[in-house]
Amino acid sequence: KTSINLCIESKPSTKFMTLEQIKMKIQFLGLEVQKLMGKKPDWIILHHGGGDYTLEQVNNAHKWWKQPDGTILPGKLSSLNYWVGYTYFFDPETKIITQTRHDLEEGAHTIGLNKNSIGFGVRGNFNDHLPDEESLKIIKDFIDKKKAEYNISNNKIEGHRFFANKDCPGHKLYQSIVKIYPD
């Protein structure tokens, strides 16, 4: 890969960046400018992995997307260097929320809403059980934080199932998180 010495400060940088890293940095800075100009997400959409998939496994799986007609298209690499389609990924085992896309960056999690939503993916399958109480609190606190930050109304906090014929984010997690926000 070609390296370019990028000087953003008044003195030359000794850190070399690849052309791909420079492109991602420019994309990220552009999103920050959009945020300053008032652009904001309108939705928070909750997802589950449907299985016990780690961030690394989800990242690898999201490099390619199978379309309804059977064709396979490449994923979208984020400005934060992730293939993950969600904006954030939470692992209940480690209690870590990883930001995988800028809040204003187009995601790949909910057809029709990827440009104006925050997708929050949770590791696991929550059709028959819930994450532990500490994890539920972390999820709820995060949603409340983003809801306040972007002035998102209660009726714009939904599960993926609301927009697609899926059980995502799982029956139990949907009832425990999404349904606590009154319309």
Disulfide bonds with the S-S distance in Angstrom:
none
